[in-house]
Amino acid sequence: MFALFSQNSLVILSLMLVGVLGYATVLQLRFDAAKAQIETMTFQESMLQTDLETLRGVIRTQNDQQRQMMNEFNLLAELNKANAQAKKALSSELNQQMQLLDNLMEADNGEANVWATEPVPVDVSRVLEYASDCANTALQPSRVCFTAQKYDSQVSDPAIFKQ
């Protein structure tokens, strides 16, 4: 019976050894799976860090562009304000000149009345047309404009407007 007991013990011990080895194998497989999962998560973390740095760069660039656009907006607002003031000044000056012209046309001065009612000669009309074309920067300047530029100077108010 002793031999049978030891044979049973041997079978039990071998089954226990197989169970322990099986459990150890399962633990090793779990360990390897956890290790692989850690490596995967480490790789994903590095990819997320790279994406985060890229997004930080994009946000930095967008903030710089936004600052630049705000500066341009402020500059354009100042230019618009200056243009509105210049337009107002030019409009006022035009109204004054138109008033002077109206006064001149209504004056009792016979010479001024002849001048005001006289048709404009073709040559004078052509010169005025060239001058308006040269003043209009949207048009291509002609050789007349380039030639006239070196003789440009401020024209004082003629005596006829000072009456």
ABEGO torsion letter per residue (X at the ends): XAAAAAAAAAAAAAAAAAAAAAAAAAAAAAAAAAAAAAAAAAAAAAAAAAAAAAAAAAAAAAAAAAAAAAAAAAAAAAAAAAAAAAAAAAAAAAAAAAAAAAAAAABABAAAAAAAABBBBAAAAAAAAAAAAAABAABBBBAAAAAAAAABBBBBBBAAAAX
